[in-house]
Amino acid sequence: MPDRTYKVTQIVGTSSTSFEDAIAGAVKRAAKTLHGLAWFEVAEFRGAIGKNGKVEEWQVKLDVAFRLD
């Protein structure tokens, strides 16, 4: 197996429904501009609370890695 080198960049995904949807949406969007995506790591979970005291938005900070050519 050849040696590989990766670049890691940080992105934030959001969703009005769940952390899982925030992750999936962020990875899907990153795949449109970052080629050779290999893995992700969740760096942080957080959310926004609305005036009614309910969660309005789930937010997740991800480290995503892609292979360098």
PAMI-223232 format. One record per atom (N, C-alpha, C, O): residue number from 1; residue in three letters; chain; atom name; z, x, y. Coordinates in pm, whole numbers, plus 50000, padded with zeros to 5 digits. Example, Ala and Ser with C-alpha at 12.3 -4.5 7.8 and 13.67 -1.06 7.14 Angstrom:
! residues 2
<1, ALA, A, N, <50780, 51319, 49431>> <1, ALA, A, CA, <50780, 51230, 49550>> <1, ALA, A, C, <50780, 51320, 49670>> <1, ALA, A, O, <50846, 51424, 49668>> <2, SER, A, N, <50708, 51285, 49775>> <2, SER, A, CA, <50714, 51367, 49894>> <2, SER, A, C, <50787, 51290, 50003>> <2, SER, A, O, <50804, 51341, 50114>> 
END
This chain:
! residues 69
<1, MET, A, N, <50000, 50085, 49882>> <1, MET, A, CA, <50000, 50000, 50000>> <1, MET, A, C, <50000, 50089, 50124>> <1, MET, A, O, <50083, 50179, 50136>> <2, PRO, A, N, <49909, 50065, 50215>> <2, PRO, A, CA, <49902, 50148, 50336>> <2, PRO, A, C, <50020, 50120, 50430>> <2, PRO, A, O, <50079, 50012, 50428>> <3, ASP, A, N, <50051, 50221, 50510>> <3, ASP, A, CA, <50154, 50202, 50612>> <3, ASP, A, C, <50102, 50104, 50716>> <3, ASP, A, O, <49982, 50100, 50744>> <4, ARG, A, N, <50191, 50027, 50774>> <4, ARG, A, CA, <50153, 49931, 50877>> <4, ARG, A, C, <50242, 49949, 50998>> <4, ARG, A, O, <50358, 49989, 50986>> <5, THR, A, N, <50187, 49921, 51114>> <5, THR, A, CA, <50264, 49925, 51238>> <5, THR, A, C, <50251, 49789, 51305>> <5, THR, A, O, <50144, 49729, 51308>> <6, TYR, A, N, <50364, 49740, 51358>> <6, TYR, A, CA, <50369, 49608, 51418>> <6, TYR, A, C, <50413, 49615, 51563>> <6, TYR, A, O, <50488, 49705, 51602>> <7, LYS, A, N, <50367, 49523, 51641>> <7, LYS, A, CA, <50415, 49500, 51778>> <7, LYS, A, C, <50498, 49373, 51773>> <7, LYS, A, O, <50458, 49274, 51711>> <8, VAL, A, N, <50614, 49375, 51837>> <8, VAL, A, CA, <50701, 49258, 51841>> <8, VAL, A, C, <50706, 49208, 51984>> <8, VAL, A, O, <50727, 49285, 52078>> <9, THR, A, N, <50687, 49078, 52000>> <9, THR, A, CA, <50695, 49016, 52131>> <9, THR, A, C, <50783, 48892, 52122>> <9, THR, A, O, <50800, 48836, 52014>> <10, GLN, A, N, <50838, 48851, 52233>> <10, GLN, A, CA, <50930, 48738, 52234>> <10, GLN, A, C, <50864, 48617, 52299>> <10, GLN, A, O, <50799, 48628, 52403>> <11, ILE, A, N, <50882, 48502, 52235>> <11, ILE, A, CA, <50830, 48376, 52287>> <11, ILE, A, C, <50939, 48270, 52280>> <11, ILE, A, O, <51036, 48286, 52206>> <12, VAL, A, N, <50924, 48163, 52355>> <12, VAL, A, CA, <51018, 48050, 52350>> <12, VAL, A, C, <50939, 47924, 52319>> <12, VAL, A, O, <50841, 47893, 52386>> <13, GLY, A, N, <50983, 47852, 52216>> <13, GLY, A, CA, <50922, 47724, 52180>> <13, GLY, A, C, <51017, 47612, 52215>> <13, GLY, A, O, <51139, 47627, 52209>> <14, THR, A, N, <50960, 47498, 52250>> <14, THR, A, CA, <51042, 47381, 52282>> <14, THR, A, C, <50990, 47260, 52206>> <14, THR, A, O, <50874, 47255, 52167>> <15, SER, A, N, <51078, 47163, 52186>> <15, SER, A, CA, <51041, 47038, 52121>> <15, SER, A, C, <51135, 46928, 52168>> <15, SER, A, O, <51252, 46953, 52199>> <16, SER, A, N, <51084, 46808, 52172>> <16, SER, A, CA, <51169, 46694, 52205>> <16, SER, A, C, <51229, 46632, 52080>> <16, SER, A, O, <51302, 46533, 52088>> <17, THR, A, N, <51199, 46690, 51962>> <17, THR, A, CA, <51249, 46631, 51837>> <17, THR, A, C, <51342, 46719, 51755>> <17, THR, A, O, <51440, 46669, 51699>> <18, SER, A, N, <51314, 46852, 51745>> <18, SER, A, CA, <51399, 46935, 51658>> <18, SER, A, C, <51374, 47084, 51680>> <18, SER, A, O, <51273, 47125, 51739>> <19, PHE, A, N, <51469, 47166, 51630>> <19, PHE, A, CA, <51449, 47311, 51631>> <19, PHE, A, C, <51331, 47349, 51542>> <19, PHE, A, O, <51252, 47436, 51578>> <20, GLU, A, N, <51319, 47283, 51428>> <20, GLU, A, CA, <51209, 47313, 51336>> <20, GLU, A, C, <51074, 47290, 51403>> <20, GLU, A, O, <50982, 47371, 51387>> <21, ASP, A, N, <51060, 47182, 51475>> <21, ASP, A, CA, <50935, 47155, 51547>> <21, ASP, A, C, <50911, 47256, 51659>> <21, ASP, A, O, <50797, 47292, 51687>> <22, ALA, A, N, <51019, 47301, 51723>> <22, ALA, A, CA, <51006, 47402, 51828>> <22, ALA, A, C, <50955, 47533, 51769>> <22, ALA, A, O, <50870, 47599, 51830>> <23, ILE, A, N, <51005, 47571, 51652>> <23, ILE, A, CA, <50959, 47693, 51585>> <23, ILE, A, C, <50813, 47679, 51543>> <23, ILE, A, O, <50731, 47766, 51572>> <24, ALA, A, N, <50782, 47570, 51476>> <24, ALA, A, CA, <50645, 47549, 51427>> <24, ALA, A, C, <50544, 47546, 51542>> <24, ALA, A, O, <50437, 47605, 51532>> <25, GLY, A, N, <50579, 47479, 51649>> <25, GLY, A, CA, <50489, 47472, 51765>> <25, GLY, A, C, <50468, 47607, 51831>> <25, GLY, A, O, <50357, 47641, 51872>> <26, ALA, A, N, <50576, 47685, 51840>> <26, ALA, A, CA, <50565, 47818, 51902>> <26, ALA, A, C, <50478, 47911, 51818>> <26, ALA, A, O, <50395, 47983, 51873>> <27, VAL, A, N, <50497, 47909, 51687>> <27, VAL, A, CA, <50417, 47995, 51599>> <27, VAL, A, C, <50270, 47951, 51601>> <27, VAL, A, O, <50181, 48035, 51608>> <28, LYS, A, N, <50246, 47821, 51597>> <28, LYS, A, CA, <50108, 47770, 51601>> <28, LYS, A, C, <50039, 47813, 51730>> <28, LYS, A, O, <49923, 47855, 51728>> <29, ARG, A, N, <50109, 47801, 51842>> <29, ARG, A, CA, <50051, 47839, 51971>> <29, ARG, A, C, <50027, 47990, 51978>> <29, ARG, A, O, <49923, 48034, 52027>> <30, ALA, A, N, <50124, 48069, 51930>> <30, ALA, A, CA, <50109, 48216, 51932>> <30, ALA, A, C, <49988, 48259, 51849>> <30, ALA, A, O, <49919, 48355, 51885>> <31, ALA, A, N, <49962, 48188, 51739>> <31, ALA, A, CA, <49851, 48224, 51651>> <31, ALA, A, C, <49715, 48207, 51719>> <31, ALA, A, O, <49615, 48263, 51673>> <32, LYS, A, N, <49710, 48131, 51828>> <32, LYS, A, CA, <49584, 48113, 51899>> <32, LYS, A, C, <49544, 48236, 51980>> <32, LYS, A, O, <49426, 48258, 52007>> <33, THR, A, N, <49643, 48317, 52019>> <33, THR, A, CA, <49612, 48434, 52102>> <33, THR, A, C, <49656, 48567, 52042>> <33, THR, A, O, <49602, 48671, 52079>> <34, LEU, A, N, <49751, 48566, 51951>> <34, LEU, A, CA, <49796, 48688, 51885>> <34, LEU, A, C, <49737, 48692, 51744>> <34, LEU, A, O, <49762, 48601, 51665>> <35, HIS, A, N, <49661, 48794, 51714>> <35, HIS, A, CA, <49595, 48803, 51584>> <35, HIS, A, C, <49676, 48891, 51490>> <35, HIS, A, O, <49738, 48988, 51533>> <36, GLY, A, N, <49675, 48857, 51363>> <36, GLY, A, CA, <49747, 48935, 51263>> <36, GLY, A, C, <49896, 48907, 51262>> <36, GLY, A, O, <49975, 48994, 51227>> <37, LEU, A, N, <49936, 48784, 51300>> <37, LEU, A, CA, <50079, 48750, 51295>> <37, LEU, A, C, <50132, 48772, 51155>> <37, LEU, A, O, <50067, 48734, 51057>> <38, ALA, A, N, <50248, 48832, 51145>> <38, ALA, A, CA, <50303, 48866, 51014>> <38, ALA, A, C, <50437, 48799, 50986>> <38, ALA, A, O, <50461, 48755, 50874>> <39, TRP, A, N, <50523, 48790, 51085>> <39, TRP, A, CA, <50655, 48732, 51064>> <39, TRP, A, C, <50717, 48692, 51196>> <39, TRP, A, O, <50670, 48730, 51302>> <40, PHE, A, N, <50826, 48614, 51187>> <40, PHE, A, CA, <50904, 48579, 51305>> <40, PHE, A, C, <51052, 48584, 51271>> <40, PHE, A, O, <51091, 48573, 51155>> <41, GLU, A, N, <51131, 48600, 51373>> <41, GLU, A, CA, <51276, 48600, 51360>> <41, GLU, A, C, <51333, 48516, 51474>> <41, GLU, A, O, <51296, 48533, 51590>> <42, VAL, A, N, <51423, 48425, 51439>> <42, VAL, A, CA, <51486, 48344, 51542>> <42, VAL, A, C, <51592, 48428, 51612>> <42, VAL, A, O, <51685, 48477, 51549>> <43, ALA, A, N, <51576, 48445, 51743>> <43, ALA, A, CA, <51668, 48526, 51821>> <43, ALA, A, C, <51777, 48441, 51887>> <43, ALA, A, O, <51888, 48488, 51910>> <44, GLU, A, N, <51743, 48315, 51916>> <44, GLU, A, CA, <51839, 48231, 51990>> <44, GLU, A, C, <51800, 48084, 51977>> <44, GLU, A, O, <51683, 48048, 51982>> <45, PHE, A, N, <51902, 48000, 51961>> <45, PHE, A, CA, <51885, 47855, 51966>> <45, PHE, A, C, <51955, 47804, 52091>> <45, PHE, A, O, <52062, 47854, 52126>> <46, ARG, A, N, <51896, 47706, 52158>> <46, ARG, A, CA, <51964, 47641, 52269>> <46, ARG, A, C, <51895, 47507, 52293>> <46, ARG, A, O, <51794, 47477, 52229>> <47, GLY, A, N, <51948, 47428, 52383>> <47, GLY, A, CA, <51886, 47299, 52412>> <47, GLY, A, C, <51922, 47250, 52550>> <47, GLY, A, O, <52006, 47308, 52619>> <48, ALA, A, N, <51857, 47142, 52588>> <48, ALA, A, CA, <51882, 47080, 52718>> <48, ALA, A, C, <51948, 46944, 52695>> <48, ALA, A, O, <51908, 46868, 52607>> <49, ILE, A, N, <52049, 46916, 52774>> <49, ILE, A, CA, <52123, 46790, 52765>> <49, ILE, A, C, <52084, 46703, 52883>> <49, ILE, A, O, <52085, 46747, 52998>> <50, GLY, A, N, <52049, 46579, 52853>> <50, GLY, A, CA, <52009, 46486, 52958>> <50, GLY, A, C, <52129, 46422, 53026>> <50, GLY, A, O, <52244, 46442, 52986>> <51, LYS, A, N, <52101, 46344, 53128>> <51, LYS, A, CA, <52206, 46277, 53205>> <51, LYS, A, C, <52287, 46181, 53121>> <51, LYS, A, O, <52404, 46156, 53151>> <52, ASN, A, N, <52228, 46127, 53015>> <52, ASN, A, CA, <52299, 46033, 52928>> <52, ASN, A, C, <52386, 46103, 52824>> <52, ASN, A, O, <52449, 46037, 52741>> <53, GLY, A, N, <52390, 46236, 52828>> <53, GLY, A, CA, <52472, 46314, 52735>> <53, GLY, A, C, <52406, 46339, 52601>> <53, GLY, A, O, <52471, 46390, 52509>> <54, LYS, A, N, <52280, 46305, 52587>> <54, LYS, A, CA, <52208, 46328, 52463>> <54, LYS, A, C, <52117, 46449, 52476>> <54, LYS, A, O, <52077, 46488, 52586>> <55, VAL, A, N, <52086, 46508, 52362>> <55, VAL, A, CA, <51996, 46622, 52361>> <55, VAL, A, C, <51856, 46573, 52399>> <55, VAL, A, O, <51802, 46481, 52338>> <56, GLU, A, N, <51799, 46635, 52501>> <56, GLU, A, CA, <51664, 46601, 52547>> <56, GLU, A, C, <51560, 46697, 52492>> <56, GLU, A, O, <51446, 46658, 52470>> <57, GLU, A, N, <51599, 46822, 52471>> <57, GLU, A, CA, <51502, 46923, 52429>> <57, GLU, A, C, <51570, 47030, 52346>> <57, GLU, A, O, <51679, 47077, 52378>> <58, TRP, A, N, <51503, 47068, 52237>> <58, TRP, A, CA, <51547, 47179, 52155>> <58, TRP, A, C, <51464, 47299, 52195>> <58, TRP, A, O, <51342, 47288, 52214>> <59, GLN, A, N, <51529, 47414, 52209>> <59, GLN, A, CA, <51462, 47536, 52251>> <59, GLN, A, C, <51497, 47649, 52154>> <59, GLN, A, O, <51612, 47660, 52110>> <60, VAL, A, N, <51400, 47730, 52122>> <60, VAL, A, CA, <51424, 47841, 52031>> <60, VAL, A, C, <51350, 47964, 52082>> <60, VAL, A, O, <51232, 47958, 52117>> <61, LYS, A, N, <51422, 48076, 52086>> <61, LYS, A, CA, <51362, 48204, 52126>> <61, LYS, A, C, <51328, 48278, 51997>> <61, LYS, A, O, <51414, 48298, 51911>> <62, LEU, A, N, <51203, 48320, 51985>> <62, LEU, A, CA, <51155, 48387, 51865>> <62, LEU, A, C, <51103, 48526, 51897>> <62, LEU, A, O, <51042, 48549, 52001>> <63, ASP, A, N, <51130, 48619, 51806>> <63, ASP, A, CA, <51060, 48747, 51805>> <63, ASP, A, C, <50948, 48730, 51705>> <63, ASP, A, O, <50974, 48699, 51589>> <64, VAL, A, N, <50824, 48748, 51746>> <64, VAL, A, CA, <50711, 48739, 51655>> <64, VAL, A, C, <50643, 48876, 51646>> <64, VAL, A, O, <50631, 48948, 51746>> <65, ALA, A, N, <50600, 48910, 51526>> <65, ALA, A, CA, <50538, 49041, 51504>> <65, ALA, A, C, <50394, 49023, 51459>> <65, ALA, A, O, <50362, 48933, 51382>> <66, PHE, A, N, <50310, 49112, 51508>> <66, PHE, A, CA, <50171, 49114, 51465>> <66, PHE, A, C, <50129, 49257, 51438>> <66, PHE, A, O, <50176, 49351, 51502>> <67, ARG, A, N, <50040, 49271, 51340>> <67, ARG, A, CA, <49992, 49404, 51301>> <67, ARG, A, C, <49901, 49463, 51407>> <67, ARG, A, O, <49816, 49394, 51463>> <68, LEU, A, N, <49920, 49589, 51433>> <68, LEU, A, CA, <49830, 49662, 51524>> <68, LEU, A, C, <49709, 49710, 51445>> <68, LEU, A, O, <49722, 49753, 51331>> <69, ASP, A, N, <49593, 49701, 51507>> <69, ASP, A, CA, <49469, 49748, 51443>> <69, ASP, A, C, <49470, 49898, 51427>> <69, ASP, A, O, <49374, 49955, 51375>> 
END
